[in-house]
Amino acid sequence: MPIVISIVGHSGCGKTTLVEKLVRDLSTRGLRIATIKHAHHKVELDTPGKDSYRYKAAGAAMSLLLTRDALQLVADAIDNREPEQLAQRFMAEADMVLAEGFSHAPGAKIEVLRRACDKPPRCAVEDGLIAIVTDMDEIYPQLPHFGLEDIAGITRFMLEQE
């Protein structure tokens, strides 16, 4: 089972940028990293009229598209939608899974919180919050704090979570 850590925070605070930098850093260390993104809006996952779309429309619970270089799985939404459940079901080959969003799901969380966003924290320690990536020292002083550009420090901390 891979390590699963959710990167949480308000819209526009820098979650995607942070996840992108962490994936790059962790991958260069030889780790297999997977990501899960929680979208709050409807997203078309398959192209209408294409084979895999037609299979799903015909009733397939899952459709896997395999090319020479990649694969894409389109599956019915299931009740088990929490990052650790999704990682166990679909990402067992990964060393670590970074989930963006999922602030209300159980599990370890690192929150991105910037003064410029002018919002309160989304999560509390009791929600699984293990660290803060921030420019505000006064927020959760009992937790490890990392600067927005301290990718090496965040990576080291995440690797210690095993």
C-alpha positions in Angstrom: 0.0 0.0 0.0 1.5 3.4 -1.0 1.8 6.3 1.4 -1.2 8.6 0.8 -1.0 12.3 1.6 -3.6 14.9 0.7 -2.6 18.4 -0.2 -5.5 20.6 0.9 -6.3 24.3 0.9 -8.6 26.9 -0.6 -9.0 27.5 -4.3 -6.2 29.6 -5.7 -3.8 29.0 -2.8 -1.2 27.0 -4.8 -2.1 23.3 -4.3 -1.7 22.3 -7.9 1.7 24.1 -8.2 2.9 22.5 -5.0 1.8 19.0 -6.1 3.5 19.5 -9.5 6.8 20.4 -7.8 6.5 17.6 -5.3 5.9 15.0 -8.0 8.9 16.3 -9.9 11.1 16.1 -6.8 9.9 12.7 -5.6 10.2 11.3 -9.1 13.8 12.4 -9.5 14.5 10.4 -6.3 13.3 7.3 -8.1 9.9 7.0 -6.5 6.8 6.0 -8.4 4.3 8.8 -7.7 0.6 8.8 -8.4 -1.8 11.6 -8.1 -5.5 11.9 -7.4 -7.4 15.2 -8.1 -10.7 15.9 -6.5 -12.8 18.0 -8.9 -15.9 19.8 -7.6 -17.4 20.3 -11.1 -18.4 17.9 -13.9 -15.6 16.8 -16.1 -15.9 14.7 -19.3 -13.5 11.8 -18.8 -14.0 10.2 -22.2 -14.7 11.3 -25.7 -18.3 10.7 -26.9 -18.3 8.3 -29.9 -14.9 6.7 -29.2 -14.6 3.0 -28.4 -14.0 3.2 -24.7 -16.9 5.7 -24.4 -19.2 3.3 -26.3 -18.2 0.4 -24.0 -19.1 2.5 -20.9 -22.3 3.6 -22.5 -23.2 0.0 -23.2 -22.8 -0.9 -19.5 -19.2 -1.7 -18.8 -18.3 -0.9 -15.2 -14.7 -0.1 -16.3 -13.0 0.6 -19.5 -9.2 0.7 -19.9 -7.6 2.4 -22.9 -4.1 1.2 -23.5 -1.6 2.8 -25.9 2.0 2.1 -26.5 3.0 4.6 -23.9 0.1 5.1 -21.5 -3.2 3.8 -20.2 -6.4 5.5 -19.1 -9.1 3.9 -16.9 -12.6 5.2 -16.9 -14.7 3.5 -14.2 -18.0 4.0 -12.6 -17.9 6.2 -9.5 -18.0 4.1 -6.4 -18.9 4.7 -2.8 -15.2 4.2 -1.8 -14.0 7.7 -2.9 -11.5 8.5 -0.2 -7.8 8.8 -1.2 -6.6 5.7 0.7 -9.4 3.6 -0.8 -8.7 4.8 -4.3 -5.0 4.3 -3.9 -5.5 0.8 -2.7 -7.9 -0.1 -5.5 -6.2 1.6 -8.5 -2.6 2.7 -7.5 -1.0 -0.2 -5.6 2.1 0.1 -7.9 2.9 3.6 -6.6 5.3 4.3 -3.8 3.4 7.5 -2.8 0.0 9.0 -3.8 -0.5 12.7 -3.6 -4.2 13.6 -3.4 -5.2 17.2 -4.2 -8.2 18.2 -2.3 -10.1 15.8 -0.1 -10.0 18.1 2.9 -13.0 16.3 4.5 -11.7 12.7 3.9 -9.7 10.9 6.6 -6.0 10.6 6.3 -2.8 12.6 6.5 -3.1 16.2 5.1 -0.7 19.0 4.4 -2.4 22.4 4.0 -1.3 25.2 1.7 -2.3 28.5 3.3 -1.1 31.8 2.1 -1.6 35.2 3.6 -2.5 36.6 0.2 -5.5 34.2 -0.1 -7.0 35.8 3.1 -8.9 32.7 4.2 -8.8 30.6 7.4 -7.4 27.1 7.5 -9.6 24.4 5.9 -8.4 21.7 8.3 -7.5 21.2 11.9 -5.1 18.8 13.6 -8.0 16.5 14.4 -8.8 16.3 10.7 -5.4 14.6 10.0 -3.4 17.8 9.4 0.3 17.0 9.8 2.0 20.1 8.4 1.4 23.5 6.9 3.0 25.1 3.8 2.6 28.7 4.5 3.9 32.2 4.9 2.1 32.6 8.2 4.0 31.4 11.3 1.1 32.0 13.7 -1.2 29.3 12.2 -0.9 25.9 14.0 2.5 26.6 15.6 2.5 23.1 17.0 2.8 21.6 13.5 5.8 21.6 11.1 5.8 24.7 8.9 7.4 24.9 5.4 7.9 27.8 3.1 6.1 27.8 -0.2 9.3 27.0 -2.1 10.8 24.5 0.4 10.2 21.5 -1.8 13.2 19.6 -0.5 12.0 20.1 3.1 8.5 19.1 2.3 9.7 16.0 0.4 11.9 15.0 3.3 9.0 15.4 5.8 6.7 13.3 3.5 9.2 10.5 3.2 9.4 10.3 7.0 5.7 9.5 7.1 6.2 5.9 6.1 
